Structure formats: structure tokens, C-alpha cells
Amino acid sequence: MPNTSVSRAGSARIPTEYGEFQLVYYDNTLDDKAHLAFYMGELSAGEDIIVRLHSECLTGDIFGSRRCDCGEQLDRSLQRIAEAGQGLLVYLRQEGRGIGLLEKIRAYNLQDAGHDTVDANLLLGHQADERDYTVAVHILEDLGIKSVQLITNNPVKINALEEAGIKVNNRVKLDNFVNSENSRYLLTKAQRMNHMLPLTNTKTQTSNSDSHKPQPTD
């Protein structure tokens, strides 16, 4: 793991529709971004804490874009934490799987021209997924968390925590939030990025959406 310093810079109580959370702002030496911890309840025991590592998605989290399932994943994760009365969401500022907002917009245009989400990133000169979970590990360590129930469909996140010495006792799966706009995106995540998603509904939605979507030309 890179030699990275992560430190708390401030915190505040945040009442939400799901209940009352604490928001903690973290500075770090790995990048120039402000990463956040958003937690409910007492975490001091540090064992078997429900955790979501959520990468920023302005279009999905804020504007409700149906091109992805990020906004639904964020909402569902907060609901699960609230249902348990305890848990943590780490909000990582790595938009567009780490390529940034402008490049994500360019990738969207390539997707509309017929490329899938992986090839769009590659055509722009990026990796399929450039995210890094080093800061997230340091945040969990700062909060004293030693083992988690991880809310994810992405095996990379499980591996990142396990390799850093944080035990993943259980994977809490997220629903397949499929619609006619994101079905091909979700199918690509499952088939090319090994995300643990049920494919049946995704394939059905993809077939239905392709039947009325104009085909790209050369």
C-alpha cells in the first residue's frame, strides 16, 4: 500500500430521511480530493460493521441519471445502514471509475455511439477502472474498524480490504437496479468486470431496449 497519510479535518451531525449520521471530512496526501465518512451509531467495537465504499457519481447520485445504478446503490446502502442502526458509508471522490467528470462525459458519448463502458474508457486512454481504495482503508483504520459486512457487487473492493488486513465477514449484495437505459452498462459490468450481478433481468431489459434504439452507424 502506498505511504499515504489520512487525517480528519472536521465533522458534523447530519440529520437525514434515513436517520442521524455523522459526516467526517478527511484530508490525505495521496490526492487533492476530500473523501468523506458518513456513519451512524457506535463503531468503536470495530467488528462486523456494515460498510459501503461508494465512489462519487455526480450524474447518478445528484441528478438521478438512469445511465447507471449509482444513485440507487447509494440510497439502498444508507437504508441498510439505517435498518441496522449502525454502519458506515465511505464516499470516495473518484468520479467515473477514477477518470473524472469531463472524461466520463466523453465516455458517455462514445457509449451512445455504440461502445460499451469498458471500451469507451479504453478508447479515451484510460483503464477500465482506475479507482483506488487506499484512502478508504485508512479511513476504516482511523475509525477502528477491523472487520466488515461489505455492501457491494464488486469483488475488487472485497480483495482490496482483505489484502489490507480488514476482514470481510460477509458480502451484502445490492439489488440489480436495471432499467432500459442502464441494462447494457450493467451487463458489461457483469460480463467484463466480474461484478456479481444477476444477468437474467439485465439481458431481458437489454433486448427490449435494443428493439427500439437506433443503431449506431460507422
C-alpha positions as CSV (number, residue, x, y, z in Angstrom):
1,M,0.0,0.0,0.0
2,P,1.4,3.5,-0.8
3,N,2.8,5.6,2.0
4,T,-0.3,7.7,2.5
5,S,-1.3,10.0,5.4
6,V,-5.0,10.4,6.0
7,S,-6.4,12.7,8.8
8,R,-9.7,14.0,10.0
9,A,-10.2,17.7,9.2
10,G,-13.7,18.2,10.6
11,S,-17.0,16.5,11.4
12,A,-20.7,17.4,11.9
13,R,-24.1,15.8,12.7
14,I,-26.2,15.3,9.6
15,P,-29.9,14.5,10.1
16,T,-31.3,12.7,7.0
17,E,-34.5,11.0,5.9
18,Y,-32.8,7.7,7.0
19,G,-31.8,9.0,10.4
20,E,-29.0,10.9,12.0
21,F,-25.5,10.4,10.7
22,Q,-22.1,11.9,11.4
23,L,-20.2,13.3,8.4
24,V,-16.4,13.3,8.7
25,Y,-14.1,15.2,6.2
26,Y,-10.7,13.6,5.6
27,D,-7.6,15.2,4.2
28,N,-4.9,12.9,2.6
29,T,-1.6,13.0,0.9
30,L,-2.5,10.6,-2.0
31,D,-4.6,13.0,-4.0
32,D,-6.0,16.5,-3.7
33,K,-9.6,15.4,-3.1
34,A,-11.7,15.5,0.0
35,H,-13.0,12.0,0.9
36,L,-15.8,11.5,3.4
37,A,-17.0,9.1,6.1
38,F,-20.8,9.1,6.7
39,Y,-21.7,6.9,9.6
40,M,-24.5,6.0,12.0
41,G,-24.3,4.5,15.5
42,E,-21.3,3.4,17.6
43,L,-18.4,2.0,15.6
44,S,-15.9,1.6,18.4
45,A,-16.2,-2.2,18.7
46,G,-14.8,-2.3,15.2
47,E,-16.0,-5.8,14.3
48,D,-18.6,-6.8,11.7
49,I,-19.5,-3.3,10.8
50,I,-21.8,-2.7,7.8
51,V,-19.7,-0.7,5.3
52,R,-20.3,0.6,1.8
53,L,-17.4,2.0,-0.2
54,H,-19.2,4.3,-2.6
55,S,-17.4,6.2,-5.4
56,E,-18.7,9.6,-6.3
57,C,-21.1,9.7,-9.3
58,L,-22.4,13.3,-9.7
59,T,-24.8,12.3,-12.5
60,G,-26.3,9.4,-10.6
61,D,-26.0,10.5,-7.0
62,I,-27.2,14.1,-7.5
63,F,-29.1,14.3,-10.8
64,G,-30.7,10.8,-10.8
65,S,-29.2,9.7,-14.1
66,R,-30.6,6.3,-15.3
67,R,-27.5,5.6,-17.3
68,C,-26.0,3.8,-14.2
69,D,-27.3,2.4,-10.9
70,C,-25.1,4.5,-8.6
71,G,-27.9,6.7,-7.1
72,E,-30.0,3.7,-6.3
73,Q,-26.9,1.9,-4.7
74,L,-26.2,5.0,-2.6
75,D,-29.8,5.2,-1.4
76,R,-30.1,1.5,-0.7
77,S,-26.8,1.4,1.2
78,L,-28.0,4.2,3.5
79,Q,-31.3,2.4,4.1
80,R,-29.5,-0.8,5.0
81,I,-27.2,1.1,7.5
82,A,-30.3,2.8,9.0
83,E,-32.2,-0.5,9.3
84,A,-29.2,-1.9,11.2
85,G,-28.9,1.3,13.3
86,Q,-25.1,1.2,12.8
87,G,-22.8,1.4,9.8
88,L,-20.5,3.4,7.6
89,L,-20.6,4.7,4.1
90,V,-17.2,5.9,2.8
91,Y,-17.7,8.4,0.0
92,L,-14.7,8.4,-2.3
93,R,-14.2,11.3,-4.7
94,Q,-13.2,9.2,-7.8
95,E,-15.8,10.1,-10.4
96,G,-16.3,8.0,-13.4
97,R,-14.4,5.0,-12.0
98,G,-11.5,7.3,-11.4
99,I,-11.3,9.2,-14.8
100,G,-13.1,12.3,-13.7
101,L,-16.3,14.0,-14.7
102,L,-15.2,15.5,-18.1
103,E,-13.7,12.2,-19.3
104,K,-16.9,10.4,-18.1
105,I,-19.0,12.8,-20.2
106,R,-16.8,11.9,-23.2
107,A,-17.1,8.2,-22.4
108,Y,-20.9,8.7,-22.4
109,N,-20.8,10.0,-25.9
110,L,-18.7,7.0,-27.0
111,Q,-21.3,4.7,-25.4
112,D,-24.1,6.4,-27.3
113,A,-22.1,5.7,-30.5
114,G,-22.2,2.0,-29.7
115,H,-19.2,1.2,-27.4
116,D,-19.7,-0.4,-24.0
117,T,-18.5,1.3,-20.8
118,V,-15.2,-0.6,-20.8
119,D,-14.2,0.1,-24.4
120,A,-15.2,3.7,-24.0
121,N,-12.7,4.2,-21.2
122,L,-10.0,2.3,-23.1
123,L,-10.6,4.4,-26.3
124,L,-10.0,7.5,-24.2
125,G,-6.7,6.2,-23.0
126,H,-7.8,5.1,-19.5
127,Q,-8.0,1.8,-17.8
128,A,-11.4,0.1,-17.5
129,D,-11.4,1.0,-13.8
130,E,-8.9,3.4,-12.3
131,R,-10.3,3.5,-8.7
132,D,-8.0,3.1,-5.7
133,Y,-9.2,2.1,-2.2
134,T,-6.1,3.1,-0.2
135,V,-7.7,6.1,1.4
136,A,-10.8,4.1,2.2
137,V,-8.7,1.5,4.1
138,H,-7.0,4.3,6.1
139,I,-10.5,5.8,6.9
140,L,-11.6,2.4,8.2
141,E,-8.4,2.1,10.2
142,D,-8.9,5.6,11.7
143,L,-12.4,4.6,12.8
144,G,-11.1,1.4,14.4
145,I,-12.9,-0.9,12.0
146,K,-11.3,-4.4,11.8
147,S,-13.9,-6.5,10.1
148,V,-16.9,-5.6,7.9
149,Q,-20.1,-6.7,6.2
150,L,-19.4,-5.1,2.9
151,I,-22.3,-3.8,0.8
152,T,-21.0,-4.4,-2.8
153,N,-21.4,-6.3,-6.0
154,N,-17.7,-5.7,-6.9
155,P,-15.1,-8.3,-5.9
156,V,-12.3,-5.8,-6.3
157,K,-13.5,-4.0,-3.2
158,I,-13.5,-7.2,-1.2
159,N,-10.0,-8.0,-2.3
160,A,-8.7,-4.5,-1.6
161,L,-9.9,-4.7,2.0
162,E,-8.8,-8.3,2.6
163,E,-5.3,-7.5,1.2
164,A,-5.1,-4.6,3.6
165,G,-5.9,-6.8,6.6
166,I,-9.5,-5.8,7.1
167,K,-11.6,-8.9,7.2
168,V,-14.8,-9.1,5.1
169,N,-17.1,-11.4,7.1
170,N,-20.0,-11.1,4.7
171,R,-20.9,-9.6,1.4
172,V,-24.3,-7.7,1.5
173,K,-25.4,-7.8,-2.1
174,L,-27.1,-4.9,-3.8
175,D,-30.2,-5.2,-5.9
176,N,-29.9,-5.2,-9.6
177,F,-31.3,-1.8,-10.4
178,V,-31.9,-2.4,-14.1
179,N,-33.8,-0.2,-16.5
180,S,-33.9,0.3,-20.2
181,E,-31.1,2.9,-20.1
182,N,-28.6,1.1,-17.9
183,S,-29.1,-2.5,-18.9
184,R,-26.2,-2.7,-21.3
185,Y,-23.9,-1.0,-18.8
186,L,-24.9,-3.5,-16.1
187,L,-24.4,-6.4,-18.4
188,T,-20.9,-5.2,-19.3
189,K,-20.1,-4.8,-15.6
190,A,-21.1,-8.4,-15.0
191,Q,-19.5,-9.9,-18.1
192,R,-16.3,-7.9,-18.4
193,M,-15.6,-6.6,-14.9
194,N,-16.8,-9.6,-12.9
195,H,-19.4,-7.8,-10.9
196,M,-21.7,-10.2,-9.0
197,L,-25.0,-9.3,-10.7
198,P,-27.9,-11.5,-11.8
199,L,-27.9,-11.4,-15.6
200,T,-31.5,-12.6,-16.4
201,N,-33.3,-9.3,-16.0
202,T,-30.4,-7.4,-17.4
203,K,-30.4,-9.4,-20.6
204,T,-34.2,-9.1,-20.9
205,Q,-34.0,-5.3,-20.5
206,T,-31.1,-5.0,-22.9
207,S,-33.1,-7.0,-25.5
208,N,-36.1,-4.8,-25.0
209,S,-34.2,-1.5,-25.2
210,D,-32.3,-2.6,-28.3
211,S,-35.5,-3.2,-30.1
212,H,-36.4,0.5,-30.2
213,K,-33.0,2.1,-30.0
214,P,-31.4,3.4,-33.3
215,Q,-28.3,1.5,-34.2
216,P,-25.0,3.4,-34.5
217,T,-23.5,4.0,-37.9
218,D,-19.9,3.9,-39.0
